[in-house]
Amino acid sequence: MIAARKSQPESEGTSIEGAIKKARGHLLELQRPDGHWEGELFVDATLCCDYIIYMHWSGQVDEILQEKCAAHIRSRQLPES
């Protein structure tokens, strides 16, 4: 015999709807007047590591860019590392 499901309390149902409305509102606030969205591009340390290796592999090392990448890698490093 299958047990009857308890009905969800109203607060659980409205919390999902509330979260959806809040997320929709936030996205609409971020939308530009012409309709597009613009966000920050996040670059993790892995991409910078790979790019430094690629510059050395290709024999075309840009010293300034390499230092910027290395600084970014160091800024993401954990204190105990």
Secondary structure, DSSP 8 states (H G I E B T S, - for coil): ---------HHHHHHHHHHHHHHHHHHHHHS-TTS---------HHHHHHHHHHHHHHT---HHHHHHHHHHHHHHS-TT-
